Amino acid sequence: MTISMTSLMKSSMSKKALWIAPLSAAMLMLAGCNNSSAPAENAEADTATEAPMNIKIATESSYKPFSYTDADGKLIGYEIELVDALCAQMKAECEVISQDWDGLIPGLNAQKFDAAIAGMSITPERKEVVDFSDPYFHSGIILIGKKGDDLSVDSLKGQPIASQRSTVASQYLQDEHADADIKLYDTQDNAYLDLTSGRVRGMMSDKVTGTDWLKTEAGSGYEIKGQEISSDDDAMGIAFRKGDPLVAKFNAALAELKDNGTYDQITGSYFGTSSTAAAQKVVVTDGVDEVIVVEEDAPVEAATN
């Protein structure tokens, strides 16, 4: 039987093609796996890295100069600027909303928002139901009364004294001056209104907000009475739900702001100094001769300022 050279060549090429085809297919499959899965994984990683955190933060908007509203209803103040800086540091998308003071912790635990910043002191009672960031400010308590009135911290028995509900100031009144006629209000503003209208004789207030109010026209006829009161509960922190990993993220951002000078810049713009320790001293220089230090389970002691 005669086989032509052309037939042999075709047969040889067909066998070679049959051998190469599976190898080529396998190589293409491997190449396809390498070229498709890696970019997909990288894309997912990039997306995870680039996607900003969305955080809703509540504040109480009548606590000047910490957080309050301007004439246009926009939230402004020390804590608002601090939150903006913290969120920028974390590359997070943050929404700040106004919430009644009494609803801050219940709303937080009901997951209506993710954090709360509103001049909230870090107290043992609050730490039982929420977690706090590292302190971002330290404050104390002052008694405010009308100029010329002989009202003092030692003469509150039977006197109508105002304070905002669920604050360190109101708790101090209830613990140390239960014999006073204590009037509690939902906001600082409402307490100021009753003070200026004469319905109460004095007001126990956070020292920063109280001192700021004394600089206003409404507060021009009032003054700090006697001593600043300092307690173990005067450190302010941002509140979070128990076990929330956001605590660590905010603490890291706060530390970075302190390291890069942003924290000092914001604090200084409101309190005339670059540190909270100095701010604590600056805002209460007028009319304060000494500081009463209240320690837990300890008697009240007087110390020079």
C-alpha positions in Angstrom: 0.0 0.0 0.0 1.3 3.3 -1.0 1.3 6.1 1.5 2.0 9.5 0.2 4.3 12.0 2.0 1.5 14.4 2.3 -0.6 11.8 4.2 2.3 11.1 6.6 2.7 14.8 7.4 -1.0 15.2 8.0 -1.0 12.2 10.3 2.0 13.5 12.2 0.6 17.0 12.6 -2.8 15.6 13.8 -1.1 13.5 16.5 1.0 16.5 17.6 -2.1 18.7 17.7 -3.9 16.1 19.9 -0.9 16.1 22.3 -0.6 19.9 22.4 -4.3 20.7 22.8 -4.7 19.3 26.4 -1.4 20.9 27.5 -2.5 24.3 26.0 -5.9 24.0 27.6 -4.3 23.3 31.0 -2.0 26.2 30.7 -4.8 28.5 29.7 -6.8 27.3 32.7 -3.8 28.0 35.0 -3.3 31.4 33.4 -6.9 32.2 33.7 -6.9 31.3 37.4 -3.9 33.4 38.0 -5.2 36.4 36.0 -8.8 36.4 37.3 -8.6 35.4 41.0 -5.8 37.7 42.1 -7.2 40.9 40.7 -10.6 40.0 42.2 -9.0 39.4 45.6 -7.0 42.6 45.3 -10.1 44.5 44.2 -12.0 43.2 47.2 -9.1 44.2 49.5 -8.9 47.6 47.9 -12.6 48.1 48.3 -12.5 47.1 51.9 -9.6 49.5 52.5 -11.1 52.4 50.6 -14.7 52.1 51.9 -15.1 54.6 54.7 -16.7 53.8 58.0 -20.2 55.3 58.4 -20.6 56.5 61.9 -23.6 58.3 63.5 -22.8 60.4 66.5 -25.3 62.0 68.8 -24.8 65.2 70.9 -27.0 67.4 73.1 -27.1 70.8 71.3 -27.6 73.2 74.2 -24.3 72.7 76.0 -22.2 75.8 74.9 -19.3 75.9 74.2 -19.1 72.1 73.8 -22.0 71.6 71.4 -24.8 74.0 70.4 -26.5 75.4 67.4 -25.9 78.7 65.6 -28.5 81.1 64.3 -29.0 78.9 61.2 -29.5 75.8 63.3 -26.1 74.3 62.4 -24.4 72.3 65.1 -21.2 74.0 66.2 -18.8 74.0 69.2 -15.7 72.4 70.6 -17.0 68.8 70.5 -18.3 69.2 67.0 -14.9 70.4 65.8 -13.2 67.6 67.7 -15.5 65.0 66.2 -14.8 66.4 62.7 -11.1 66.0 63.3 -11.4 62.5 64.7 -13.5 61.3 61.8 -11.1 62.9 59.3 -8.2 61.1 61.1 -10.0 57.8 60.8 -11.2 58.6 57.2 -14.7 57.9 58.4 -18.0 59.4 57.1 -19.6 60.8 60.3 -23.1 62.2 60.8 -23.7 64.3 63.9 -27.3 64.5 65.2 -28.9 66.4 68.0 -30.5 64.3 70.8 -32.2 65.2 74.1 -29.7 64.7 77.0 -31.9 62.1 78.7 -32.1 60.0 75.5 -28.3 59.8 74.8 -27.5 56.6 76.6 -30.8 54.8 75.9 -30.7 55.8 72.3 -27.1 54.6 72.0 -27.9 51.2 73.5 -31.0 51.0 71.3 -28.6 51.4 68.3 -30.2 54.6 67.1 -26.6 55.9 66.8 -23.1 54.6 67.3 -21.6 57.1 69.7 -22.5 60.0 72.0 -20.4 63.1 72.8 -22.0 65.8 74.9 -19.8 66.8 77.8 -20.6 63.4 79.3 -18.5 62.7 82.4 -17.0 59.2 82.9 -18.8 58.0 86.0 -18.9 54.5 87.6 -22.6 54.4 87.0 -22.4 55.2 83.3 -19.5 52.7 82.9 -21.8 50.0 83.9 -24.0 50.5 80.8 -21.6 52.0 78.2 -18.0 52.1 77.3 -16.0 55.3 77.1 -13.1 56.6 75.0 -10.1 58.0 76.7 -10.9 61.4 78.3 -10.8 64.4 75.9 -11.5 67.1 78.5 -11.5 67.6 82.3 -13.9 69.9 84.1 -15.4 70.7 87.5 -18.5 72.2 89.1 -19.4 75.7 90.1 -22.2 77.4 91.9 -23.7 80.5 90.0 -25.7 83.2 91.7 -26.7 86.8 91.4 -24.0 89.4 92.0 -24.2 90.8 95.5 -26.2 87.8 96.9 -24.5 86.1 99.8 -25.3 82.6 98.5 -22.6 80.0 99.0 -22.0 76.3 98.7 -22.2 76.1 102.5 -25.7 77.8 102.6 -27.8 75.8 100.2 -30.2 74.3 102.8 -33.8 75.0 101.8 -32.7 77.2 98.8 -34.1 76.6 95.3 -31.0 75.5 93.3 -31.1 74.6 89.6 -29.1 72.0 87.7 -29.4 70.0 84.5 -30.7 66.5 85.1 -28.4 63.5 85.0 -25.2 65.5 85.2 -22.3 65.4 87.6 -23.5 68.7 89.0 -27.0 67.5 89.7 -25.6 64.3 91.3 -23.3 66.4 93.5 -26.3 68.4 94.7 -28.3 65.3 95.4 -25.4 63.6 97.2 -23.9 66.5 99.1 -26.8 68.9 99.5 -30.0 66.8 99.6 -31.5 69.4 102.0 -31.5 72.1 99.2 -34.7 72.6 97.2 -33.2 71.0 94.0 -34.8 71.9 90.7 -33.7 69.6 87.8 -34.1 70.6 84.1 -33.8 68.9 80.8 -31.4 71.4 79.4 -28.9 74.0 80.7 -30.8 76.7 78.8 -34.0 76.1 80.7 -32.1 76.2 84.0 -30.6 79.5 83.0 -34.1 80.9 82.2 -35.4 80.0 85.7 -32.2 81.5 87.3 -32.6 84.9 85.4 -36.4 84.9 86.1 -35.8 84.5 89.8 -37.6 81.2 90.2 -34.3 79.7 91.6 -31.7 81.4 93.6 -28.6 79.7 92.2 -27.5 77.1 89.7 -25.0 74.3 90.0 -23.2 73.9 86.7 -20.3 72.4 84.8 -17.6 75.0 85.2 -16.9 75.5 81.5 -20.5 75.9 80.3 -21.3 78.0 83.4 -18.3 80.3 82.9 -19.2 80.7 79.2 -22.7 81.7 80.1 -21.5 84.3 82.5 -19.8 86.1 79.6 -23.2 86.5 77.8 -25.6 89.5 78.3 -28.0 87.2 80.2 -25.3 86.1 82.6 -23.8 89.6 83.1 -25.5 90.1 86.4 -24.3 86.8 87.9 -21.1 85.4 89.2 -19.4 82.3 90.6 -20.1 81.8 94.3 -17.1 80.6 96.3 -15.3 77.5 95.4 -14.9 75.4 92.3 -15.8 71.8 93.1 -13.7 69.1 91.6 -14.5 65.4 91.8 -13.2 62.1 90.5 -15.9 62.1 87.8 -14.9 65.3 86.0 -13.2 63.6 83.0 -15.3 63.7 79.8 -15.3 60.9 77.3 -17.2 59.7 74.2 -19.7 57.0 75.0 -20.1 53.7 73.0 -22.1 50.5 73.3 -20.4 47.9 75.5 -17.7 46.0 73.6 -17.8 48.2 70.5 -14.5 48.1 68.6 -15.1 51.8 67.7 -13.7 52.6 71.2 -10.2 51.5 70.1 -10.5 53.3 66.8 -11.5 56.6 68.4 -8.8 56.3 71.1 -6.1 55.8 68.4 -7.4 58.8 66.4 -7.5 60.9 69.6 -3.9 60.0 70.4 -2.8 60.9 66.8 -4.6 64.3 67.1 -2.7 65.0 70.3 0.6 63.9 68.6 0.2 66.0 65.5 -1.0 69.1 67.3 -4.6 69.2 66.0 -6.1 68.5 69.4 -4.1 71.4 71.0 -5.2 73.7 68.2 -8.9 73.0 68.6 -8.7 73.1 72.4 -6.7 76.4 72.3 -9.2 78.0 70.0 -12.0 77.6 72.5 -10.2 77.8 75.8 -7.2 80.0 75.1 -4.6 77.3 75.8 -3.2 74.3 74.1 -3.8 71.8 76.9 -6.9 70.6 78.8 -5.0 70.9 82.1 -4.4 74.5 81.4 -7.9 75.0 80.0 -9.3 73.7 83.3 -7.3 76.3 85.2 -8.0 79.2 82.8 -11.8 79.1 82.6 -12.3 79.4 86.3 -9.9 82.1 87.4 -12.5 84.8 88.0 -14.2 84.6 91.4 -12.7 81.3 92.5 -10.4 81.4 95.5 -10.1 77.7 96.3 -11.2 74.3 95.1 -13.3 71.8 97.0 -12.1 68.3 96.1 -14.8 65.6 96.4 -13.4 62.0 96.4 -15.5 58.9 96.4 -16.3 57.6 100.0 -14.2 60.4 101.4 -15.0 63.6 103.3 -15.0 67.0 101.5 -11.6 68.7 101.7 -10.6 72.3 100.8 -7.4 72.9 98.8 -5.9 76.1 97.5 -6.2 76.6 93.8 
